[in-house]
Amino acid sequence: MEKLNSEYPVRFSIVGSFILCIIFFSCGSDSHETIQPEISGITESVYASGNIKAADQYDAFTNASGPIQEIFVKEGDTVSIGTPLLAVFSEREKLSRENAEIAKSYADLQANQSRLRDLQLTIDLAKSKMQNDSLLYVRQKNLRDQNIGTEVEFEQKKLNWENSKTAYESALIRYKDLKREIEFNSSSASKNLAISKVLESDYVLKSKINGKVYALLKEKGEMVTPQVALAVLGSVDDFLLELQVDEYDISKVKLGQVVMVSMDSYKGEAFEAVVEKIYPIMDTQTKSFKVEARFTKAPPQLYPNLSLEANIITDVRTKALIIPRSYLIADSLVINENEDTIPVKVGIKNYQFAEILEGIDNQTKLLKPSL
């Protein structure tokens, strides 16, 4: 604590010396022109640069590798979800799909109906034999109860009936097993064919959106890989502003704030937008945050990647005591007509003016500090 108190005078003397230097240079000014603060409106804004981007804009990639076999669209074409854009050639996937189709045909449930019908005939025959042996067994049993016939005949009829019953039940089980096997093979072959078609469809690049083809980045015959963008697609007439806001200003930006936009394509004109999305992670390379805005007053014609400059309006005061920022020293001091340095409390500010909350009023005459 003692150390802190011992350092305080040193720090105070440094600050005091800095203020005395400011006063010295101010007093040395040859200009004695004064101004008085004014009551006026002032707007604070955050600068951002950026580009126009079509809504839902994305770079299209394929999962395949190979030469481009065919391109089905042109730049500027409108497309729907699922519209084929281009095809990449792959002999292997084509043969794999054809093989899966053959396997599917062989394993199809309808194609195996003859095997089931054949086994059904075996079941019917076994059932008929079982019923006949059952009648003979019952008849022999009745004769036995009347002491007619031999025990051997009775046992033979009983054994025949039991054997035919077992054969019938076995035929039923074989039928169920065969039907289950055919259904499994058919389902498995169908899935294999579906997988093969999906793999082959990876070689056909399709649109993910209803929109426009803004760019085709490769030509027919060129080799491509999954890491190479092949096309740029986006909305036909819905555009966003993609803004880059410095990390020092991002805390002032909020959803719903008005954005004033200027573009080289429309020199001398200003357009209005509103903040719609603030991405919550900073780009460590540019030290900036990505902010999206949408036009409320848009230019008549827009294209993706047009450059722009924007001011995001963060605060507005309709009646404020303001002075030119050139009359401020370190955003905290002013010099009055008597060349006294007066501390002031500053509110919002822009490139030209600053709001003064405390320290002076609209009757105070101020001198401009010397550079």
Residue pairs with C-beta under 8 A, 6 or more apart in sequence:
19 333
19 341
22 329
22 333
22 341
22 369
23 335
23 339
23 341
25 369
25 370
26 329
26 335
26 339
26 341
26 367
26 369
26 370
27 339
28 370
29 367
29 368
29 369
29 370
31 367
31 368
31 370
32 337
32 367
33 367
33 368
34 337
34 365
34 366
34 367
35 323
35 324
35 327
35 365
35 366
35 368
36 362
36 363
36 364
36 365
36 366
37 321
37 322
37 323
37 356
37 360
37 361
37 362
37 364
37 366
38 321
38 322
38 323
38 362
39 319
39 320
39 321
39 322
39 362
40 319
40 320
40 322
40 353
41 316
41 317
41 318
41 319
41 320
42 316
42 317
42 320
42 322
42 348
42 349
42 350
42 353
42 354
42 355
43 313
43 315
43 316
43 317
43 348
43 350
44 252
44 313
44 314
44 315
44 316
44 348
44 349
44 350
45 260
45 311
45 312
45 313
45 314
45 350
46 245
46 246
46 249
46 252
46 253
46 311
46 312
46 314
47 246
47 249
47 309
47 310
47 311
48 243
48 244
48 245
48 259
48 291
48 309
48 310
48 311
48 312
49 243
49 244
49 307
49 308
49 309
49 310
50 241
50 242
50 243
50 244
50 307
50 308
50 309
50 310
51 241
51 242
51 304
51 305
51 306
51 307
51 308
52 239
52 240
52 241
52 242
52 263
52 302
52 303
52 304
52 305
52 306
52 308
53 234
53 239
53 240
53 241
53 242
53 304
53 305
54 211
54 212
54 214
54 234
54 235
54 236
54 238
54 239
54 240
54 304
55 234
55 235
55 238
55 239
55 240
56 209
56 211
56 233
56 234
56 235
56 238
57 214
57 232
57 233
57 234
57 235
57 304
58 208
58 209
58 232
58 233
58 234
59 229
59 231
59 232
60 85
60 205
60 207
60 208
60 229
60 230
60 231
60 232
60 233
61 205
61 226
61 227
61 228
61 229
61 230
62 86
62 88
62 202
62 203
62 205
62 224
62 226
62 230
63 202
63 226
64 88
64 90
64 93
64 202
64 203
64 224
64 226
65 88
65 223
65 224
65 225
65 226
66 88
66 89
66 90
66 203
66 223
66 224
67 88
67 89
67 221
67 222
67 223
67 224
68 86
68 87
68 88
68 89
68 218
68 219
68 220
68 221
68 222
68 224
68 230
69 86
69 87
69 88
69 89
69 220
70 86
70 87
70 220
71 85
71 86
71 216
71 219
71 220
72 83
72 84
72 85
72 86
72 87
73 79
73 83
73 84
73 85
73 86
73 213
73 216
74 213
74 216
75 213
75 214
75 215
75 216
76 212
76 213
76 214
77 212
77 213
78 211
78 212
78 213
78 236
79 85
79 207
79 209
79 210
79 211
79 212
79 213
79 233
80 207
80 210
81 207
81 208
81 209
81 210
82 206
82 207
83 206
83 207
84 204
84 205
84 206
85 205
85 206
85 207
85 213
85 230
85 231
86 204
86 205
86 216
86 218
86 230
86 231
87 203
87 204
87 205
88 203
88 204
88 205
88 224
89 203
90 200
90 203
93 196
93 199
93 200
93 202
93 203
94 200
96 196
96 199
96 200
97 193
97 196
97 197
97 199
97 200
99 196
100 189
100 192
100 193
100 195
100 196
100 197
101 193
103 189
103 192
103 193
104 186
104 189
104 190
104 192
104 193
105 111
106 189
107 182
107 185
107 186
107 188
107 189
108 186
108 189
109 182
109 183
109 186
112 182
112 186
115 178
115 182
116 175
116 178
116 179
116 182
119 171
119 174
119 175
119 178
120 175
122 171
122 174
123 168
123 171
123 172
123 175
126 164
126 167
126 168
126 170
126 171
127 168
129 164
129 167
129 168
130 161
130 164
130 165
130 167
130 168
132 164
133 157
133 160
133 161
133 163
133 164
133 165
134 161
134 164
134 165
136 157
136 160
136 161
137 157
137 158
137 160
137 161
139 157
140 149
140 153
140 154
140 157
140 158
141 154
141 157
141 158
143 149
143 154
144 151
144 154
205 230
205 231
207 213
207 233
208 233
209 233
209 234
209 235
211 233
211 234
211 235
211 236
212 233
212 234
212 235
212 236
213 231
213 232
213 233
214 232
214 233
214 234
214 304
215 231
215 232
216 230
216 231
217 228
217 229
217 230
217 231
217 232
218 224
218 228
218 230
224 230
232 304
234 304
239 294
239 295
239 298
239 302
239 304
240 276
240 292
240 293
240 294
241 259
241 261
241 273
241 292
241 293
241 294
241 295
241 308
241 310
242 290
242 291
242 292
243 259
243 290
243 291
243 292
243 293
243 310
243 312
244 283
244 286
244 288
244 289
244 290
244 291
245 253
245 288
245 289
245 290
245 291
245 312
246 287
246 288
247 282
247 287
247 288
247 289
250 278
250 282
250 289
252 312
252 314
252 315
253 275
253 278
253 289
253 291
253 312
253 314
254 275
254 278
254 314
255 275
255 276
255 277
255 278
256 274
256 275
257 274
257 275
257 312
257 313
257 314
258 272
258 273
258 274
258 312
258 313
259 272
259 273
259 274
259 275
259 293
259 310
259 311
259 312
259 313
260 270
260 271
260 272
260 310
260 311
260 313
261 270
261 271
261 272
261 273
261 295
261 308
261 309
261 310
262 269
262 270
262 271
262 308
262 309
262 310
263 269
263 271
263 299
263 306
263 307
263 308
263 309
264 306
264 307
265 299
265 306
266 299
269 299
271 295
271 297
271 298
271 299
272 295
272 296
272 297
273 293
273 294
273 295
273 296
273 297
273 310
274 293
274 294
274 296
275 291
275 292
275 293
275 312
276 292
276 293
276 294
277 291
277 292
278 289
278 291
278 292
279 289
279 290
279 291
279 292
281 289
282 288
282 289
283 289
283 290
291 312
293 310
293 312
314 348
315 348
317 347
317 348
317 355
320 347
320 348
320 355
321 355
321 356
321 357
321 360
321 361
321 362
322 353
322 354
322 355
322 356
323 334
323 353
323 354
323 356
323 366
324 352
324 353
324 354
325 349
325 351
325 352
325 353
325 354
326 368
326 369
327 334
327 335
327 366
327 367
327 368
327 369
328 334
328 344
328 346
328 354
329 335
329 341
329 369
331 346
331 349
331 354
332 343
332 344
332 346
333 341
333 342
333 343
333 344
334 341
334 342
334 344
334 359
334 360
334 364
334 366
335 341
335 342
335 366
335 367
335 368
335 369
336 342
336 360
336 364
336 365
336 366
336 367
337 365
337 366
337 367
339 367
342 359
342 360
342 364
343 359
344 356
344 357
344 358
344 359
344 360
345 356
345 357
345 358
345 359
346 354
346 355
346 356
346 357
347 354
347 355
347 356
347 357
348 354
348 355
349 355
360 366
